[in-house]
């Protein structure tokens, strides 16, 4: 399958290695950085005491950054330095975030989150060798002895320089450093929108992996929604007798789950903007901005709209396969077959994207000239703007079967209450995953992954988007309804954290 907007690369990964430190020791400054120049020296000269490599969901990268500051780094010892990956394929696409700081013990901690291709790219790395998964290639810091990274006669140190946008780091760091050194390394933890066995696909190198080899920790309930472009939003408002340009709850249009299922499946007959809106006078191409097969967002969409990975509940054979196997594209277990860009010729009025990250979908639904539609998580609010912004367009969520993802039943803006009480149906339980045996081998590494998991489960961590209901018993942010047992193939029921697998 050809993946548009995807960065699945077949090229060889970087030749440099994390183990390639200088034969002659490079002195690491005792003092923490005080300006951009000393920050560059520190990043180039100081080898990390521990690295924390995270792979997975692009929807949750903002959560990871907030949690790193809250639970992994000790900002009283050193404000983490934002590291920009300017060498790897994923980094050059802008799909890697990284920071270098210290923990409470004074250890140097380098944390990297690669969210290219989403949840399954992260989970795949827990099974496969780094050389087999493109997303395993990410930035690293500290000394390197690779001659091809250095000008003749220069010191054998890392190859990082002050960013042109220094001071604009994503972790509110006063220093932002560009690094071109990168290497393939094993992921320590994956963050996934759904369980491993609920993913639609994994990399072929990980296809033999078993869910039983992983420790999967339910984190919270997360809501997703259908977002549409301004042009499509207006067309839906017109067709439904609503006021065009009125963005209040009363004039938010709705799309039925049956119509969206018909749009995304090969069995459905909705394959144009006229079909979707119900207005035969509408012409032009409809852009279906779906995610690629490795995406947890796509898996969530498949599960909710097409019964993907879930058909045959109660069947002992199917239940066993769900317990054991990780995703394989097309393995829908009785659900509807999903269309992709490979099917574009069959649908002349439909443009089909296979986006590698959620921002690609935001770009599509922010376009003011196109009819575009796609699924996104609701955490960023009722509007969707591409980051960095593309034009002045704003994509907006619509109701599903008359229920809004970002307005309460009373018409109040916000996504939490209807997620908490289960009245909004498009929600999944999201997970942190580690390879059980590998995670137990190094106590210091396990301490980092444990801290990250606890941070993801903690409703008190500041800076987390709103489309999340926690399992920690919070009176204001806790879920009172969610998927039974953390199984996204089960219905939403009311209960306690134990009921939801938390």
C-alpha positions as CSV (number, residue, x, y, z in Angstrom):
1,X,0.0,0.0,0.0
2,X,1.2,3.4,-0.9
3,X,1.2,5.7,2.1
4,X,0.7,9.4,1.3
5,X,2.0,11.8,3.9
6,X,3.8,8.9,5.5
7,X,7.5,8.7,6.4
8,X,7.9,4.9,6.4
9,X,11.4,4.7,5.0
10,X,13.2,1.8,3.5
11,X,16.6,3.4,3.5
12,X,19.3,2.3,5.8
13,X,19.3,3.9,9.3
14,X,22.1,6.1,10.6
15,X,25.5,4.5,10.9
16,X,26.3,6.3,14.1
17,X,25.7,4.4,17.4
18,X,24.8,5.4,20.9
19,X,27.7,3.3,22.0
20,X,30.1,5.4,19.9
21,X,31.5,7.6,22.6
22,X,34.9,9.2,22.3
23,X,37.9,7.1,23.0
24,X,39.4,10.1,24.8
25,X,37.1,11.3,27.6
26,X,35.4,14.6,26.9
27,X,35.0,16.8,30.0
28,X,31.4,17.4,31.0
29,X,31.1,20.9,32.6
30,X,30.1,20.7,36.3
31,X,28.0,23.8,36.1
32,X,24.6,23.6,34.4
33,X,24.0,25.9,31.4
34,X,23.5,29.6,31.9
35,X,23.3,30.7,28.2
36,X,23.0,29.3,24.7
37,X,26.8,28.9,24.3
38,X,27.2,26.9,27.6
39,X,24.1,24.9,26.7
40,X,25.6,23.8,23.4
41,X,28.8,22.8,25.2
42,X,26.9,20.9,27.8
43,X,24.8,19.0,25.3
44,X,27.8,18.1,23.1
45,X,30.1,17.1,26.0
46,X,27.9,15.4,28.6
47,X,26.9,11.9,27.9
48,X,23.5,11.0,29.4
49,X,23.4,8.9,32.6
50,X,20.2,7.4,31.4
51,X,18.1,7.7,28.2
52,X,14.4,7.4,28.0
53,X,13.2,6.6,24.5
54,X,9.4,6.7,24.0
55,X,7.6,5.8,20.9
56,X,3.9,6.0,20.0
57,X,0.8,8.1,19.7
58,X,1.0,11.5,18.1
59,X,-2.2,12.4,19.9
60,X,-0.4,12.2,23.3
61,X,2.9,13.9,22.7
62,X,1.8,17.0,24.6
63,X,0.9,14.9,27.6
64,X,4.4,13.3,27.5
65,X,6.1,16.6,27.5
66,X,4.1,17.9,30.5
67,X,4.7,14.6,32.4
68,X,8.5,14.6,31.7
69,X,8.7,18.0,33.4
70,X,6.5,16.9,36.3
71,X,7.7,13.4,37.0
72,X,11.1,12.7,35.3
73,X,13.1,16.0,35.4
74,X,13.9,18.0,38.5
75,X,13.6,21.6,37.2
76,X,15.1,23.0,40.4
77,X,18.4,21.4,39.4
78,X,18.2,22.3,35.8
79,X,15.6,23.6,33.3
80,X,15.5,20.9,30.6
81,X,17.1,21.9,27.3
82,X,14.9,21.4,24.3
83,X,16.6,19.2,21.7
84,X,15.5,19.4,18.1
85,X,16.2,16.3,16.0
86,X,17.7,17.7,12.7
87,X,19.2,14.4,11.5
88,X,16.7,11.5,11.5
89,X,13.9,11.0,9.0
90,X,11.3,11.4,11.7
91,X,13.1,14.4,13.2
92,X,13.4,16.2,9.9
93,X,9.7,15.8,9.5
94,X,9.1,17.5,12.8
95,X,7.8,14.4,14.5
96,X,10.3,14.0,17.3
97,X,10.4,15.9,20.6
98,X,13.3,15.6,23.0
99,X,14.7,17.2,26.1
100,X,17.9,16.9,28.1
101,X,17.9,17.6,31.9
102,X,18.5,16.2,35.3
103,X,16.5,14.1,37.8
104,X,16.4,14.6,41.6
105,X,19.6,12.5,42.0
106,X,21.5,14.7,39.7
107,X,21.7,12.1,36.9
108,X,21.6,13.4,33.4
109,X,18.4,12.2,31.7
110,X,17.9,12.4,27.9
111,X,14.3,11.8,26.9
112,X,13.0,11.4,23.3
113,X,9.5,10.9,22.0
114,X,9.2,9.8,18.4
115,X,5.5,10.0,17.4
116,X,6.0,9.4,13.6
117,X,3.4,6.9,12.4
118,X,1.8,6.8,15.8
119,X,0.9,4.1,18.3
120,X,1.9,1.0,16.3
121,X,5.3,2.4,15.3
122,X,6.0,2.6,19.1
123,X,4.6,-0.8,19.9
124,X,6.5,-2.4,17.0
125,X,9.8,-1.3,18.6
126,X,9.0,-3.2,21.8
127,X,9.2,-6.5,19.7
128,X,11.6,-5.7,16.8
129,X,15.3,-5.0,16.6
130,X,16.0,-1.2,16.2
131,X,17.4,-1.8,12.7
132,X,14.0,-3.1,11.6
133,X,11.9,-0.1,12.5
134,X,12.5,3.3,10.9
135,X,11.2,5.1,13.9
136,X,13.9,3.6,16.1
137,X,16.3,6.1,14.4
138,X,16.3,9.3,16.6
139,X,18.5,12.1,17.8
140,X,21.1,11.5,20.5
141,X,23.3,13.9,22.5
142,X,26.8,13.8,24.0
143,X,30.2,12.8,22.5
144,X,30.6,10.8,19.3
145,X,33.7,9.4,17.7
146,X,32.3,9.2,14.2
147,X,34.7,11.0,11.9
148,X,32.1,11.7,9.3
149,X,30.3,13.9,11.8
150,X,33.3,16.2,12.4
151,X,35.4,18.6,10.5
152,X,39.1,17.5,10.2
153,X,41.1,18.4,13.3
154,X,38.1,19.3,15.4
155,X,37.5,18.0,18.9
156,X,35.6,14.7,19.1
157,X,32.4,15.9,20.6
158,X,28.8,15.9,19.6
159,X,27.4,17.8,16.6
160,X,24.8,20.2,18.2
161,X,24.4,23.9,17.7
162,X,22.1,26.6,19.1
163,X,18.7,26.6,17.3
164,X,17.8,29.6,15.2
165,X,14.7,29.7,17.3
166,X,16.6,29.4,20.6
167,X,14.3,30.4,23.5
168,X,11.3,28.9,21.8
169,X,11.7,25.4,23.1
170,X,8.6,23.2,23.5
171,X,9.4,22.6,27.2
172,X,9.5,26.3,28.0
173,X,13.3,25.9,28.0
174,X,15.4,29.1,27.7
175,X,17.7,27.0,25.4
176,X,16.9,25.2,22.2
177,X,19.6,23.1,20.6
178,X,19.7,21.5,17.1
179,X,21.4,18.1,16.9
180,X,22.2,16.2,13.7
181,X,23.6,13.1,15.4
182,X,21.1,10.3,15.4
183,X,21.1,6.5,15.9
184,X,18.8,3.5,15.9
185,X,18.0,2.5,19.5
186,X,15.5,0.3,21.3
187,X,12.3,2.0,22.6
188,X,11.9,1.7,26.3
189,X,8.2,2.4,26.4
190,X,5.3,2.9,24.0
191,X,2.3,5.1,24.4
192,X,-0.7,3.8,22.5
193,X,-4.3,5.1,22.0
194,X,-5.4,1.4,22.2
195,X,-4.2,-2.0,23.4
196,X,-1.5,-3.7,21.3
197,X,-3.9,-6.4,20.1
198,X,-6.4,-3.7,19.0
199,X,-4.0,-2.0,16.6
200,X,-4.9,-2.3,13.0
201,X,-1.3,-3.0,11.9
202,X,2.3,-3.2,13.2
203,X,5.5,-3.3,11.3
204,X,6.2,-6.7,9.6
205,X,9.3,-7.2,11.8
206,X,7.1,-7.1,14.9
207,X,4.2,-9.1,13.5
208,X,5.2,-12.2,15.4
209,X,5.1,-10.3,18.7
210,X,2.6,-11.4,21.3
211,X,0.6,-9.2,23.6
212,X,1.5,-11.6,26.5
213,X,5.1,-10.4,26.2
214,X,4.1,-6.9,27.1
215,X,3.0,-5.2,30.3
216,X,0.1,-3.0,29.2
217,X,-1.1,-0.4,31.7
218,X,-4.4,1.4,31.2
219,X,-3.9,5.1,31.5
220,X,-7.2,6.9,31.0
221,X,-10.3,7.2,28.8
222,X,-9.6,9.4,25.7
223,X,-12.2,10.9,23.4
224,X,-12.0,11.1,19.6
225,X,-14.2,13.0,17.2
226,X,-15.0,13.7,13.6
227,X,-13.5,17.0,12.5
228,X,-14.4,18.8,9.2
229,X,-13.0,21.7,7.2
230,X,-14.7,25.1,7.3
231,X,-16.3,24.5,3.8
232,X,-17.8,21.2,4.8
233,X,-18.9,22.5,8.2
234,X,-20.9,25.3,6.4
235,X,-22.4,22.8,3.9
236,X,-23.6,20.6,6.8
237,X,-25.1,23.6,8.6
238,X,-27.0,24.6,5.4
239,X,-28.3,21.1,4.8
240,X,-29.4,20.7,8.4
241,X,-31.2,24.1,8.6
242,X,-28.6,25.6,10.9
243,X,-27.0,29.1,10.8
244,X,-23.8,29.2,8.8
245,X,-21.0,30.8,10.7
246,X,-22.7,30.2,14.1
247,X,-20.3,28.0,16.1
248,X,-22.4,27.6,19.2
249,X,-23.6,24.2,20.4
250,X,-27.1,24.8,19.0
251,X,-25.8,25.2,15.5
252,X,-23.2,22.4,15.5
253,X,-24.0,20.0,12.7
254,X,-24.2,16.2,13.1
255,X,-23.0,13.2,11.1
256,X,-24.4,9.8,11.7
257,X,-22.1,7.0,12.6
258,X,-23.7,5.0,9.8
259,X,-22.8,7.6,7.2
260,X,-19.2,7.9,8.4
261,X,-18.9,4.1,8.5
262,X,-20.2,4.0,4.9
263,X,-17.6,6.7,3.9
264,X,-14.6,4.8,5.3
265,X,-15.6,1.3,4.4
266,X,-15.5,-0.6,1.1
267,X,-19.0,-1.8,1.7
268,X,-20.5,1.7,2.0
269,X,-22.0,3.9,-0.7
270,X,-21.1,7.3,0.7
271,X,-18.2,8.3,-1.4
272,X,-18.7,12.0,-2.3
273,X,-19.5,15.2,-0.6
274,X,-23.0,15.1,-2.1
275,X,-23.5,11.7,-0.5
276,X,-22.2,12.8,2.9
277,X,-24.1,16.0,3.2
278,X,-27.2,14.8,1.5
279,X,-27.2,17.6,-1.2
280,X,-26.8,16.3,-4.8
281,X,-26.0,19.8,-6.0
282,X,-22.6,19.8,-4.2
283,X,-19.7,19.0,-6.4
284,X,-15.9,18.8,-5.9
285,X,-13.6,16.3,-4.3
286,X,-14.1,15.2,-0.7
287,X,-10.8,14.6,1.2
288,X,-10.9,11.7,3.6
289,X,-8.0,12.5,5.9
290,X,-7.5,9.2,7.5
291,X,-4.4,8.1,9.4
292,X,-2.1,5.4,8.2
293,X,-2.5,1.7,9.3
294,X,0.1,2.1,12.1
295,X,-2.0,4.8,13.8
296,X,-3.8,4.3,17.1
297,X,-6.3,7.0,16.0
298,X,-7.0,4.9,12.9
299,X,-7.4,1.8,15.0
300,X,-9.8,3.7,17.3
301,X,-11.8,4.9,14.3
302,X,-11.9,1.3,12.8
303,X,-13.1,-0.1,16.1
304,X,-15.8,2.5,16.7
305,X,-17.2,2.9,13.2
306,X,-16.4,-0.5,11.5
307,X,-16.3,-3.0,14.3
308,X,-12.6,-3.5,13.4
309,X,-10.6,-5.9,15.4
310,X,-13.7,-6.7,17.5
311,X,-16.3,-8.7,15.7
312,X,-17.3,-12.0,17.2
313,X,-17.2,-11.0,20.9
314,X,-18.0,-14.0,23.0
315,X,-16.4,-16.4,20.5
316,X,-13.7,-18.3,22.3
317,X,-11.4,-18.5,19.3
318,X,-11.7,-14.8,18.6
319,X,-11.2,-13.9,22.2
320,X,-8.0,-16.0,22.3
321,X,-6.7,-14.2,19.2
322,X,-7.4,-10.8,20.8
323,X,-5.5,-11.9,23.9
324,X,-2.5,-13.1,22.0
325,X,-1.9,-11.3,18.6
326,X,-0.9,-7.8,17.8
327,X,-2.4,-6.0,14.8
328,X,-2.2,-7.0,11.2
329,X,-3.8,-4.7,8.6
330,X,-6.9,-6.2,7.2
331,X,-7.3,-8.6,10.2
332,X,-10.7,-7.1,11.1
333,X,-12.1,-10.3,12.5
334,X,-15.4,-9.7,10.8
335,X,-15.5,-5.9,10.7
336,X,-15.9,-3.8,7.6
337,X,-13.0,-3.6,5.2
338,X,-11.4,-0.1,5.3
339,X,-10.6,2.0,2.2
340,X,-7.1,3.4,1.8
341,X,-5.2,5.5,-0.8
342,X,-4.6,2.3,-2.7
343,X,-8.4,2.3,-3.5
344,X,-8.4,5.9,-4.8
345,X,-9.0,4.9,-8.4
346,X,-12.3,3.3,-7.4
347,X,-13.6,6.5,-5.9
348,X,-13.2,9.4,-8.4
349,X,-14.9,12.0,-6.1
350,X,-12.8,11.0,-3.0
351,X,-9.2,11.9,-2.1
352,X,-7.8,9.5,0.5
353,X,-4.9,10.4,2.7
354,X,-2.9,8.0,4.9
355,X,-1.4,10.5,7.3
356,X,1.6,9.7,9.4
357,X,0.7,12.0,12.3
358,X,-2.4,13.8,13.6
359,X,-1.1,17.2,12.4
360,X,-1.4,16.0,8.8
361,X,-5.2,15.5,9.5
362,X,-5.3,19.0,11.1
363,X,-3.7,20.5,7.9
364,X,-6.4,18.8,5.8
365,X,-9.4,19.9,7.9
366,X,-8.0,23.4,8.3
367,X,-8.0,24.0,4.5
368,X,-10.5,26.7,3.6
369,X,-10.8,25.6,-0.1
370,X,-11.6,21.9,0.3
371,X,-14.3,19.6,1.7
372,X,-12.3,17.6,4.2
373,X,-13.1,15.2,7.0
374,X,-11.1,13.1,9.4
375,X,-10.9,11.7,13.0
376,X,-8.8,13.5,15.7
377,X,-8.6,13.3,19.4
378,X,-10.7,15.9,21.2
379,X,-8.1,17.0,23.7
380,X,-7.1,20.1,21.8
381,X,-10.6,21.5,21.9
382,X,-13.5,22.1,19.5
383,X,-11.3,23.7,16.8
384,X,-8.4,22.2,14.9
385,X,-5.6,24.4,13.5
386,X,-2.5,22.9,11.9
387,X,0.7,23.4,13.8
388,X,2.6,25.3,12.5
389,X,-0.6,27.1,11.2
390,X,-1.3,26.7,7.5
391,X,-3.3,29.7,6.4
392,X,-6.2,31.0,8.4
393,X,-8.4,27.9,8.2
394,X,-10.0,26.3,11.3
395,X,-11.3,22.8,11.3
396,X,-14.2,22.0,13.7
397,X,-15.6,19.0,15.4
398,X,-19.2,17.9,14.5
399,X,-21.7,15.9,16.5
400,X,-21.9,12.1,16.1
401,X,-25.5,10.9,16.1
402,X,-26.5,14.2,17.6
403,X,-24.0,14.0,20.5
404,X,-21.2,16.6,20.7
405,X,-17.6,15.8,21.6
406,X,-16.9,19.4,22.8
407,X,-20.2,20.7,24.1
408,X,-22.1,19.3,27.1
409,X,-25.8,18.5,26.8
410,X,-26.4,22.0,28.3
411,X,-24.5,23.6,25.5
412,X,-21.4,24.5,27.6
413,X,-18.1,24.3,25.8
414,X,-15.8,21.5,27.0
415,X,-15.1,17.8,26.4
416,X,-14.7,16.4,29.9
417,X,-18.2,15.9,31.3
418,X,-19.7,13.9,28.5
419,X,-16.6,11.8,28.4
420,X,-16.6,11.2,32.1
421,X,-20.2,10.0,32.3
422,X,-20.2,8.0,29.1
423,X,-22.8,10.0,27.3
424,X,-20.3,10.7,24.4
425,X,-19.7,7.3,22.7
426,X,-16.4,7.7,20.8
427,X,-13.9,7.0,23.5
428,X,-11.2,4.5,24.1
429,X,-8.9,3.4,26.9
430,X,-5.3,4.4,26.1
431,X,-2.2,2.5,27.3
432,X,1.4,2.6,28.2
433,X,3.3,-0.5,27.2
434,X,6.7,-2.0,28.0
435,X,8.4,-5.3,27.0
436,X,8.1,-7.0,30.4
437,X,11.5,-8.8,30.3
438,X,13.5,-6.0,28.8
439,X,12.0,-3.4,31.2
440,X,13.0,-5.4,34.3
441,X,16.7,-5.8,33.3
442,X,17.9,-2.3,34.3
443,X,16.5,-0.9,37.5
444,X,17.3,2.7,36.7
445,X,15.5,2.4,33.3
446,X,12.5,0.8,35.0
447,X,12.4,3.7,37.4
448,X,12.1,6.1,34.5
449,X,9.3,4.1,32.7
450,X,7.5,3.7,36.0
451,X,7.6,7.4,36.7
452,X,6.3,8.2,33.2
453,X,3.4,5.8,33.6
454,X,2.5,7.2,37.0
455,X,2.5,10.6,35.4
456,X,0.2,9.6,32.6
457,X,-2.2,8.2,35.1
458,X,-2.2,11.3,37.4
459,X,-5.0,13.8,36.9
460,X,-3.1,16.4,38.9
461,X,-0.3,16.9,36.3
462,X,-0.7,20.4,34.9
463,X,-0.8,21.1,31.2
464,X,-2.8,18.0,30.0
465,X,-5.4,18.5,27.3
466,X,-9.1,18.3,28.3
467,X,-10.2,15.2,26.3
468,X,-9.2,12.8,29.0
469,X,-11.0,11.1,31.9
470,X,-8.7,9.5,34.5
471,X,-9.0,6.3,36.5
472,X,-7.4,7.8,39.7
473,X,-10.7,8.6,41.4
474,X,-10.5,12.3,40.8
475,X,-13.7,14.1,41.7
476,X,-13.4,16.5,38.8
477,X,-11.5,14.6,36.1
478,X,-12.2,11.0,37.0
479,X,-14.1,8.7,34.7
480,X,-17.4,7.4,36.0
481,X,-18.0,5.4,32.8
482,X,-15.5,3.9,30.4
483,X,-14.7,0.7,28.4
484,X,-15.2,-2.4,30.6
485,X,-11.9,-3.9,31.7
486,X,-9.9,-1.5,29.5
487,X,-11.0,-3.6,26.5
488,X,-11.9,-1.2,23.7
489,X,-14.0,-4.0,22.1
490,X,-16.3,-3.8,25.1
491,X,-19.1,-1.3,25.7
492,X,-18.9,1.8,27.8
493,X,-20.3,1.0,31.3
494,X,-20.5,2.9,34.6
495,X,-18.2,1.9,37.4
496,X,-15.0,2.6,39.2
497,X,-11.3,2.5,38.2
498,X,-11.2,-1.3,38.9
499,X,-14.2,-1.8,36.5
500,X,-12.2,0.0,33.8
501,X,-8.9,-1.8,34.3
502,X,-7.3,1.2,36.0
